[in-house]
Each structure stands twice: as C-alpha cells, then as structure tokens.
Amino acid sequence: MDSLLVVYKRSNEVTRMEVCFLSDVGQKRHTNQDYAQVYYNRQGYLLALLADGMGGHQAGDVASMQTVEDIGKKWQEAEVDTGEEVAKWLIQTIQDENQVIKELGESRAELNGMGTTIVAVVSIADQFIIAYVGDSRIYLLREGQLIQLTEDHSLVNELVKSGEISPEMAVNHPRKNVLTRSIGMPNTLEVDVANHFYQEDDYLLLCSDGLTNMVTEGEMAQIIEESPSMPAALQALIDRANEYGGLDNITALLLHYGGEVIA
C-alpha cells in the first residue's frame, strides 16, 4: 500500500509527517474484525484510529468499523485548538460511541454482545494526544527504544499488576483475551487519555493484539528501524506475525514525525 504524506503547520514552519496502515486477516481467522483509518478536522489536524472488534458472526466487524467511522466523521466537524480540548473531545466522543454500540448490539440478535477496542492519536502543534480502551496498543519508537504508551485493559494485566501472576505467566494465560474495558459495555465507559510531546524522527505504532501477541517489542523496533520505508515496515511486521502463526487478525498503523522542514 502507498503511505500517506501529511504536511501540516508547526509554529511558523511546515513539518513533514507520514502516516500509513495495513491490515491482514492472519493465518487462522476467516474474517478480519480489525479496522483502521485516518481523518482530518477543519483545522487540518490528524486523527488516527485503530479498532479490534469482537463478537460472533459479523458482529466484531460491525463494531470496529462503525466505531472508527462514527468517531472519524465527528472529528471532521470538530474545531479544537489545544491538547486539553482534544483530550476532552476524545473522552466524550468515545463514551458516546460506547452507548451507540451497546444499543446497536441490543437491537439485533446477530449483533448481541458485540464490542471493540479503540486506540486513537491526535497530532496538534508540537504534541500528540492519545486515548484508548481495551488491549490494542500505542507504542512510541524514539532513538531505538520502543516504549508502550498504553496499558492493557485486560483481566491478565490486572492479575499481573496485583502480583497474582508474573509477566511471563501472562504470555500464555488461558484468559489472555478477556477485557475489563471495551466499547459496547453498559454504564459510563472510562477512557484513558494522555498528552505527549514529539521529537523529530519519532515513530508512533498503533496495533491490534494480533501483532503484539506474536512479535516481541524488540523485533518490532528492529523491523521499523531497518525497513527502507514505512509501507515496507508494516508489511514486514505483518509477515513476521504470520510466520509465527498468525493466530489473529493483524493490523498496524505507523506515524512518523520527521523529514526536512519545507520553506
């Protein structure tokens, strides 16, 4: 796939930002319940979204696609100027979408119990704001170090945090895929958000657990750094996950802050 090159204002300069994404059904699934897309609001700010749906039949497909497209359409009409405004917008919009997906799942038998994870990144001025629910992840690759910026909302992660199991035990835990938070749940959904400032040549990686359950963080960092282009890096990440079994759908989105300043 072709990467998407974004040129946007930063202070009084114009900085290059590149973003692209790729999704694969994997080796064991018959349908792809992951969904990713990028959107721009009226001020030209980027919103990148990635969702990993769950539910029988086509329910997971519906949940992930509708969640991403609903949030994306609202972003296209949004007018925000600060990181604080973006964070508030993300929380409210994701909470609203949680209710939409919950009600849709209750309205049709074939969609009953459907849900989805979501990870979101907004780039505004010299910072990026992240929001997330579920166990899809966002990583920052900076100076060779891959740093996980999100925390899995999963039963296994809660067990690790409480000391009941070790991180090594979590890797193959039988309830690894049980989420403690997802879009489509009853009541008000808690959405985690955080603000970060980017540096030149930073990469952000948004990905579903079809990648993180198969490929180590060290391998992911090496692949991104050694690939000749971002599309090549994405293909190599997915190929590696498939080589290791491809047990789930695999989706990755890369965002690169970099390049020469354009006069």
Order of alpha helices (4+ residues) and beta strands (2+ residues): beta-beta-beta-beta-alpha-alpha-beta-beta-beta-beta-beta-alpha-alpha-beta-beta-alpha-alpha-alpha-beta
